[in-house]
Amino acid sequence: MRKNQIIVVYGDNPQGMVKTLLQTIKPEEQLPRGAKIGLKPNLVIGKPASSGATTHPEIVEGIISYFQAKGFHDLRIMEGSWVGEETERAFQVCGYRELAAKYQVKLVNLKKDDTVKRQVGDISLTVCSSPLEVDYLINLPVLKAHCQTELTCALKNLKGCLPDSEKRRFHRLGLHKPIAHLSAILPTHLTIVDGICGDLTFEEGGNPVPMGRLFAGQDPVLIDSYAASLLALDVEDIPYIPMAAELGVGETSLSAMEIVEVNPEAKTPGTFRLSRQAQSLAKYIDQRQACSACYGSLIHALYRLQEEGILGNLKLGEKGIKIGQGFRGVKGEGLGVGVCTRSLDLSVPGCPPSAREIRDFISKRL
């Protein structure tokens, strides 16, 4: 796997999907026997993954069973939930205590971990010891929005590797600069992003949006740059991403990125269980056999247009924005999203297009 590659897998079976990713990447080929492997999910709060807040435990189960089958048995799940939440409760509610018992892997509560100080540039940070002690650290963030930084994904997920006192200090420092510097102190070897149903608006969940994908890469800055596009954001909207690039952590150039879709045939029509806020955006959509990868991008794009105060300018009558395989070959007036709607007069290309591409296409016509 090259550093400029992002590997994408689609579907609705997180455990099977992550095994497909790992079979493609073959991370075990980089590791000596007996390697210590750390898994860092996002368990910011004790809520199930279906809420859009936390990493699906099935993903972690798939990773554990994959590595154990390859002869690696020193795996540990490590997390420190946000200030005010008990990590032990999050382990229990999110299904990780049961998972750890099933596979005999360690659960490390980073709120109780030893700490060390590390200096990067003009910032000294206090970091938990355990993530620094593993041979191979796999970051497992959720693709979701954040109320302060717009996006939380690869780089920000590392904030769970701090003691609570340092998490509070990050806010006093303005979040973006210390998040960027943390990524230089705590390198990750592989990032696998849970894009099954991350939250539309808030890191605490409650407004999950079906996105139906996992994606992985070695460059966390590039991962976050790509993730931003999936939420209809620009890299410049999230200052910690270019800051991390300046520190040499990775690259932000999407033009140099190589997307590898492992199973494009898995982009199949689905049914969508939407929160109330997502339902309010769905009224602009005419979907016929849409897949979640495309439909989720459209929901995120409409949310950004709503934030910008221009969604109300969209005049579509009762028909809405067309999306889905049911529009293949359908000609005529209207605005469509995705390659399935390319016979319409106006259509956003891509399979699926990113939310940013949809947002830009629509905003130019409002």
N, C-alpha and C positions, 0 to 999 in steps of 0.2 A: 504494500500500500504506500503510495506516494503522499507527501505531506500536503500537496494541493488538492488531493482527492477528498470528496465527501461521498460516502457510500449510503444509498437510500434503499430501504425496504418498505413495502406497503403491506397492509393487511389489518386484521383485527385479532390476531393471536400473538400477543406480545412475546411469549416464551419461544414460540416457533420462529418469529421474526428475528429475535436477537440471535438465535442459533444460526440462522441463515446469514446474518451479518458476520458473525464470528467465523463461520466456515469460509466466507469470502476473504476476510482480512487475515486469518490465521495468526493471531497474536502470539500463540504459544511458540511459534518459531523464533521469536525474539528472546525467549526466556530460558534461563538455566533450570534444571530440575531443582525442586525445593524452593523456588522463588516465592516470596511473600507478595500476595496480590491483594490490593485494597480496593474496595468497592464503595464509592461515595454517592449514594442516592440523594434526592431532595426530599427530606422529611421535615420540612419547615414547621409543620403542625400536624397534630394527630387527626388527619382526615383521610378517608380512602382515596385511592387514585382516581376513581370515577368523578370526584369533585373537581378535578383539574388542578389540584394543588401539589400532589406528591407522585413520586416515581412508582410505576406499577411494580409490585413485588414479583410478578411473573417474569419481568425482564431480568431481575437479579437472579431469580431461580434458574432461568435459562443460561445465564453466564456461569453460575456455580456448577451446574450439571455439565456444561461444556468443558470447563477446565478440569473438573474432577475426572471426567472420562479420558482426559489427556494426561492424567497422572499428577495433576497439581492439587494439593490438599491443604495448603496453608493460605486460606482465603479469609478475609475479615471484612465485615460490613461496618462502616464507620460514619457517624453523623452526630451533629450537635444542632438540635432544633433552635428556632429563633428564641430570643429573649422572652421569657414568660411562659414558654412551653416546656414540658418535661420530655426529654428525649425518650425515656423509657416508655412513656405513654404513647408516643408516636410509633416506637417500635411495635408495640402491642396492637394499636388501632390499625396501623397500616399493613399488618400481616407479616412483619419481619421477624418477630420473636418465634412464631411458628415455623417460618422458613429456616431460621438459623438452627432450630432444634432438629428439623427434618434432615438437614445436610451436614450437621455437626460443624458449623462454621461460627466464628467468633462475632459477637456484636460489641462494638466499641462505642461507648457513650463519650463523645469528645468533650462534653461539658465536665467530665471527671478526669480528663486526660492531663498528662504532664504538658508543659509548654516550654517553648524556646523563643528567644528573640532573634530576629533576622533583620539585616539592614539591606535596603535597596535604595540607591540614590540618597535622597534626603529624608527618607522615611524608615523608621524602625518599627517593625510589627511583631506582635506576640502571636505565635502560631502553635497549634496543637502538635505534639510530637509524633503521634502515630502515623498520620499521613506522610510524614517525611521519612519514616522508617521502612516503608514497603519498597519492594523492588519494582513494582508495576502498579500504578494508580489509575483506575478506571473511573472517570467522572460520569455520573448518570443524572444529569439535570432534566427538568421538565421544560418543554418549550411553552412559555407562558408570559403574559404581561406582568408588569410591576408598577405599583402606584407611584414610585419615586424615580426609578431609573428607566421606565418604559418597558424594558426587557429584562428578564432573568433567564439565563441559560448557562452556558459553560463557565464563563469567568465568574459570574456572581455566585454560582453554586458553591464555590470554594469558600465562601464566607462561613459556611457551616463547619469549617476546620479551624475556627477561632473560638477562644473562650468568650463567655458572655461580655466580660468587661471590654474586650477588644471590639466586639460587635457594636457595642454602644459608642466606642471611640470612633469607629468608622463613620458613623452618622455625624459626629462632630467635625470630622475631617471632610465631609461632603460626599462620601460614598465613592464617587468615581475614581479619584486618584488612588485611594488605598486599595480598591478592588483591582485596579490595573497592576499595582505593585505586588499585591498578593499573588497574582498569577506568575510573576517573575520569581517569587520565593518558592512557590509550591507547584512544580511542574507536573502536569498530567501526561500520561503516556497514550491514553486513548479516551476519547469522549464519545459516549453513546447517548443520544438525546431521545428522551421519551416524548414523541410528538403524537401520541395517541389521542389525547383530548385535553390539552393544556388550557388554562383559564384565559378568557378573553380580556379581562380587565385588571385582575388583582392576583397577587401571589398566594393569597389565602384560599383560593378556589371559590366555587359557587356558580361560575359561569363557564363550564367546560364547553369547548368547541371541538367537534370531531375532525381530526386531521389525518388519522389513519396511517401513520408512518413512524419509523425510527430512522435516524441517520447518524452516521459515525464519521469521525476523522481524527487525525493526530494533531491538527493545529486548532487550538481552542479559539483563537482570534478569528480564524476563517469560519469556524463553526458558528460563532456568534454573529458574524457578518451575514452569513447565510440565514441564520435564524431570524435576524432582524427583517430580512426581505420577506420571510414567511408571515410576519406580523404587520406587513405594510409599513415598515420603518426604514429609515436610512441609517447608515452607520454613524453619521454625524449626529443623529438624534440621541445616541448613547455614548457619551464622551469616554467612558472607560475602555471602549473597544479601540479607538485610535491611540489612546494613551498606552495600552498594552502593546500595540504594534510598535510604538516608538521605543518601548523598552526591549524590543527584540523577541517578544513572546510568540509572535506570528504575523500573518499578513491579512490585510483587509480586502484585497482586490478580488472581487467576484469574477472579473473578466479572466483571471488566471486560474480560477477554480475549475476542477473537472468533476462533474456530477456523474456518478455511476449508479444507475438504477438496476438493482439486482433482479427484481421481479416486476417489471412494468405491467405484466398481464394481471397482476393482483389488484390493479385499480378498478375495482368492480363496483356496481351500484350498491348503495347501502340505505339503511333507514337511520334517521337522525333524531336523537333525543336531545332537545335543545332547552337551555335555561330560558327564563322569561326574557332576559335581555337579548339573547340570541334570537328568540322568536320575534322580537320587535324589529330586528334587522331582516329576518327571513321574509317579511311581508313584501320586500322589494324583489324577491327571487321567484322565478318560475322554474322549478327544478323537475326534471324528468329523468329518472335513473342516473342521478349524479353520484359520483364516487366521493368519499369523504375527503380525499386529498385536495380535490378541486373545490368542493363545497366549503370546506373550512377556510381555504384561502379567500374565498369571496366574502364570507362572514367577517373575517379580519379586515379586509379592505373596506367594507361598508362601515365598520366601526370607526376606522380612521377618518373616513369622509365625514362621518357624523361628528367626530371630535373637532374637525376643521370647520364645522358649521356649514358645509356645502351639500350635505346629503339631501336636504330638503329641496335642492334645485333639480334633483333628478326626476324628470318627467317621463314616466313609463306607462302611465295609464294603469289598467288592471293587469297587464300581462307580465310586467316585471322583467328582470334580467334573466335571460335564458341560460340554463346550464344543464348538462347531462347528456348521456348517450341517446336519450330519446329525441334529441335534436339533430342527430346525424342525418345529413342530406336534406334537412328542412331549409328551404329558401324563403327569403322575404325580409321585411323590415324588422328591426329590433336589435337589441344589444345582447350579445352572447359572450360567455366566458368559457375558454378552453377549446381545444381542437375539435371537439364534437360539434361545436356551433359555427364552424368556419364557413358554412354555406349562407349564413345570415349576412345582411348588409354590413354590420359592424360586429367584430369578434376579437376578443383578446386571445392571442395565440398562446399555445403552451399546453402541456399535458403532464402535470397541471401547471398553469402559470402561478407565479408567486403572488402573494397579496399585494406586494409593492407594485408589481407590474399591472395588476388589476386597478389598484388605486390610481396610478399615474394615467392609465388609459382613460378611465372614467373622468378624472378631474380635468383633463384637457378638453373634455367635451361638455363641461358644465358651465 
